[in-house]
């Protein structure tokens, strides 16, 4: 690529970044709100002093980030800006990490989920407590009949943790936790549980967490959640270069 072409490319990228900054600032200031329709392309290009090409590139980037959406024949709109959509790139990044970095991601998740358990302890509704109990009862029934397959256990485990995160009342925190429930970490969970022969132990820890939530004791709930997640983290740290066994299922999470 010639230096002239590189300069044109850099200039175009710079103008697109300028548009992205403008949209970001308009949303942050409240001038643009969730669901608002942007003016037509010609008007925006003139208002912001950029070419239509730079404007389109910026819109594509913001759409990929979940900030804008283009509706065919209707225009460009600000999305609902929900944390789950905006933090989706973090999930993509986390899933790209090497197996050797699993312990680091698990440590971050432990910190987040420990706090979510503390918040949930004082915010959970009776309906949410009942839902958590139903989730664990389902695991117990499978264990009693011998029909609890790995996928069901890990999927149900994921539902348990997601329910607690949602009950924290902090949408951003819940979205961050959900974004770290990646394929790599799901595989780590299953290896830690099976190699330690600790399905019963993991389930007992779930029951202990729920018991702490029922008492509305935030600190007790934090301690129980931290202890539960630490086991998988320690396993990952002790086996930093082990590959994941493709024969073992990976859907779900702890």
C-alpha positions as CSV (number, residue, x, y, z in Angstrom):
1,X,0.0,0.0,0.0
2,X,1.4,3.4,-1.0
3,X,1.9,6.2,1.6
4,X,-0.8,8.2,-0.2
5,X,-3.3,5.3,0.1
6,X,-2.3,4.9,3.7
7,X,-2.9,8.5,4.4
8,X,-6.3,8.4,2.8
9,X,-7.2,5.3,4.8
10,X,-6.1,7.0,8.1
11,X,-8.0,10.1,7.3
12,X,-11.1,8.2,6.6
13,X,-10.7,6.2,9.8
14,X,-10.1,9.4,11.7
15,X,-13.4,11.0,10.4
16,X,-15.3,7.8,11.2
17,X,-13.9,7.9,14.7
18,X,-15.0,11.6,14.9
19,X,-18.6,10.5,14.1
20,X,-18.4,7.7,16.7
21,X,-17.3,10.2,19.3
22,X,-20.1,12.6,18.4
23,X,-22.8,9.9,18.7
24,X,-21.3,8.7,21.9
25,X,-21.4,12.2,23.4
26,X,-24.9,12.8,22.2
27,X,-26.1,9.7,23.9
28,X,-24.2,10.4,27.1
29,X,-25.6,13.9,27.3
30,X,-29.1,12.7,26.7
31,X,-29.6,14.5,23.4
32,X,-30.0,11.1,21.8
33,X,-32.0,8.5,23.7
34,X,-32.7,4.8,23.3
35,X,-35.1,4.3,20.4
36,X,-34.5,7.7,18.8
37,X,-34.2,7.9,15.0
38,X,-31.2,9.7,13.6
39,X,-31.6,12.4,10.9
40,X,-31.1,11.3,7.3
41,X,-27.6,10.6,6.1
42,X,-27.2,13.8,3.9
43,X,-28.2,16.0,6.8
44,X,-25.9,14.3,9.3
45,X,-22.9,14.4,6.9
46,X,-23.4,18.1,6.4
47,X,-24.0,18.8,10.1
48,X,-20.9,16.9,11.3
49,X,-18.6,17.9,8.4
50,X,-17.8,14.4,7.1
51,X,-18.3,12.5,3.9
52,X,-21.1,10.0,3.5
53,X,-18.6,7.2,3.3
54,X,-17.1,8.1,6.7
55,X,-20.6,8.4,8.2
56,X,-21.6,5.0,6.8
57,X,-18.4,3.4,8.2
58,X,-19.1,4.9,11.6
59,X,-22.7,3.7,11.6
60,X,-21.6,0.2,10.7
61,X,-19.1,0.2,13.6
62,X,-21.7,1.5,16.0
63,X,-24.2,-1.1,14.8
64,X,-21.6,-3.9,15.4
65,X,-21.2,-2.6,18.9
66,X,-25.0,-2.7,19.5
67,X,-25.4,1.1,19.8
68,X,-27.2,1.7,16.5
69,X,-29.4,-0.4,14.2
70,X,-30.3,0.3,10.6
71,X,-33.8,-0.7,9.6
72,X,-34.2,-1.3,5.9
73,X,-36.2,1.6,4.3
74,X,-36.8,3.2,7.7
75,X,-33.6,4.8,8.8
76,X,-31.0,4.4,11.6
77,X,-32.1,4.2,15.2
78,X,-30.4,4.2,18.6
79,X,-30.9,0.7,20.2
80,X,-32.3,0.1,23.6
81,X,-28.7,0.3,24.8
82,X,-29.2,-2.7,27.1
83,X,-26.0,-4.0,28.9
84,X,-26.4,-7.5,27.4
85,X,-26.1,-6.3,23.8
86,X,-23.4,-3.6,24.5
87,X,-21.2,-6.1,26.4
88,X,-21.5,-8.9,23.9
89,X,-18.0,-8.0,22.4
90,X,-16.6,-8.9,25.8
91,X,-18.0,-12.4,25.5
92,X,-16.4,-12.7,22.1
93,X,-13.0,-11.5,23.5
94,X,-13.2,-13.9,26.5
95,X,-13.9,-16.9,24.2
96,X,-10.8,-16.1,22.2
97,X,-8.5,-16.4,25.2
98,X,-6.1,-19.3,25.5
99,X,-6.8,-22.2,27.9
100,X,-3.8,-21.0,29.9
101,X,-5.7,-17.8,30.7
102,X,-8.7,-19.6,32.1
103,X,-7.7,-19.0,35.7
104,X,-7.5,-15.3,35.2
105,X,-11.0,-15.1,33.7
106,X,-12.4,-17.3,36.4
107,X,-10.9,-15.0,39.0
108,X,-12.6,-12.1,37.5
109,X,-15.9,-14.0,37.4
110,X,-15.5,-15.0,41.1
111,X,-15.1,-11.3,42.1
112,X,-18.2,-10.4,40.1
113,X,-20.4,-13.2,41.2
114,X,-19.4,-12.8,44.8
115,X,-20.7,-9.3,44.7
116,X,-23.8,-10.3,42.8
117,X,-24.7,-12.9,45.5
118,X,-24.3,-10.2,48.2
119,X,-26.7,-7.8,46.3
120,X,-29.1,-10.6,45.5
121,X,-29.4,-11.6,49.2
122,X,-31.2,-8.3,50.0
123,X,-33.1,-7.9,46.7
124,X,-34.3,-11.4,45.8
125,X,-38.1,-11.8,45.5
126,X,-39.9,-14.8,46.9
127,X,-40.6,-15.9,43.3
128,X,-36.9,-15.8,42.5
129,X,-36.0,-17.8,45.6
130,X,-38.6,-20.4,44.6
131,X,-37.1,-20.5,41.0
132,X,-33.7,-21.2,42.4
133,X,-35.1,-24.0,44.6
134,X,-36.8,-25.5,41.6
135,X,-33.6,-25.4,39.6
136,X,-31.7,-27.3,42.4
137,X,-34.6,-29.7,42.9
138,X,-34.3,-30.7,39.2
139,X,-30.6,-31.5,39.7
140,X,-31.4,-33.6,42.8
141,X,-34.1,-35.6,40.9
142,X,-31.6,-36.4,38.2
143,X,-29.0,-37.4,40.7
144,X,-31.4,-39.7,42.5
145,X,-32.5,-41.5,39.3
146,X,-29.0,-41.6,37.8
147,X,-30.2,-39.7,34.8
148,X,-28.3,-36.5,35.4
149,X,-26.2,-36.2,32.3
150,X,-23.3,-33.7,32.1
151,X,-25.0,-31.3,29.8
152,X,-28.1,-31.1,32.0
153,X,-26.0,-30.5,35.1
154,X,-24.0,-27.7,33.6
155,X,-26.9,-26.0,31.9
156,X,-28.9,-26.1,35.1
157,X,-25.9,-24.8,37.0
158,X,-25.7,-21.9,34.5
159,X,-29.4,-21.1,35.1
160,X,-28.8,-21.0,38.9
161,X,-25.9,-18.5,38.5
162,X,-27.7,-16.4,35.9
163,X,-30.8,-16.1,38.1
164,X,-28.7,-14.9,41.1
165,X,-26.9,-12.4,38.8
166,X,-30.2,-11.0,37.5
167,X,-31.6,-10.8,41.0
168,X,-28.7,-8.5,42.0
169,X,-30.7,-5.7,40.4
170,X,-27.6,-4.5,38.6
171,X,-28.0,-5.0,34.9
172,X,-24.4,-4.2,34.1
173,X,-23.1,-6.6,36.6
174,X,-25.4,-9.4,35.4
175,X,-24.3,-8.8,31.8
176,X,-20.7,-8.9,32.7
177,X,-21.2,-12.2,34.5
178,X,-23.1,-13.6,31.5
179,X,-20.4,-12.5,29.1
180,X,-17.8,-14.6,31.0
181,X,-19.8,-17.8,30.7
182,X,-17.7,-18.8,27.7
183,X,-17.1,-22.2,26.0
184,X,-13.5,-22.3,27.5
185,X,-14.7,-21.6,31.0
186,X,-17.6,-24.1,30.6
187,X,-15.1,-26.7,29.6
188,X,-12.9,-25.9,32.6
189,X,-15.9,-26.2,34.9
190,X,-16.7,-29.7,33.7
191,X,-13.1,-30.9,33.9
192,X,-12.8,-29.5,37.5
193,X,-16.0,-31.2,38.6
194,X,-15.3,-34.6,37.0
195,X,-11.6,-34.9,37.8
196,X,-12.3,-34.1,41.4
197,X,-15.4,-36.4,41.4
198,X,-17.2,-33.5,43.0
199,X,-20.7,-33.3,41.4
200,X,-22.3,-34.0,44.8
201,X,-20.0,-31.4,46.4
202,X,-20.8,-28.7,43.8
203,X,-24.5,-29.3,44.3
204,X,-24.1,-29.1,48.1
205,X,-22.4,-25.7,47.6
206,X,-25.4,-24.6,45.5
207,X,-27.7,-25.5,48.4
208,X,-25.5,-23.6,50.8
209,X,-25.6,-20.5,48.6
210,X,-29.4,-20.7,48.4
211,X,-29.6,-21.1,52.2
212,X,-27.5,-18.0,52.7
213,X,-29.8,-16.1,50.2
214,X,-32.9,-17.2,52.2
215,X,-31.5,-15.6,55.4
216,X,-30.9,-12.3,53.5
217,X,-27.4,-12.4,54.9
218,X,-25.3,-10.6,52.2
219,X,-21.9,-11.3,53.7
220,X,-22.7,-15.0,54.2
221,X,-24.0,-15.2,50.6
222,X,-20.7,-13.6,49.4
223,X,-18.6,-16.1,51.3
224,X,-20.6,-19.1,50.0
225,X,-20.4,-18.0,46.4
226,X,-16.7,-17.2,46.6
227,X,-15.9,-20.6,48.1
228,X,-18.0,-22.3,45.4
229,X,-16.2,-20.7,42.5
230,X,-12.7,-20.9,44.0
231,X,-12.5,-24.6,43.4
232,X,-12.7,-24.3,39.6
233,X,-10.3,-21.4,39.6
234,X,-7.7,-23.3,41.6
235,X,-8.0,-26.3,39.3
236,X,-7.5,-24.1,36.2
237,X,-4.5,-22.5,37.8
238,X,-3.0,-25.9,38.6
239,X,-3.5,-27.1,35.0
240,X,-2.7,-24.0,33.0
241,X,-1.7,-25.8,29.7
242,X,-4.2,-28.7,29.7
243,X,-6.3,-28.8,26.5
244,X,-10.0,-29.3,26.8
245,X,-11.3,-32.8,26.0
246,X,-13.6,-32.4,23.0
247,X,-15.4,-35.6,24.1
248,X,-16.6,-33.9,27.2
249,X,-19.6,-31.5,26.9
250,X,-19.2,-27.8,27.3
251,X,-22.6,-26.2,27.2
252,X,-23.5,-24.4,30.4
253,X,-21.4,-22.9,33.2
254,X,-20.9,-22.7,36.9
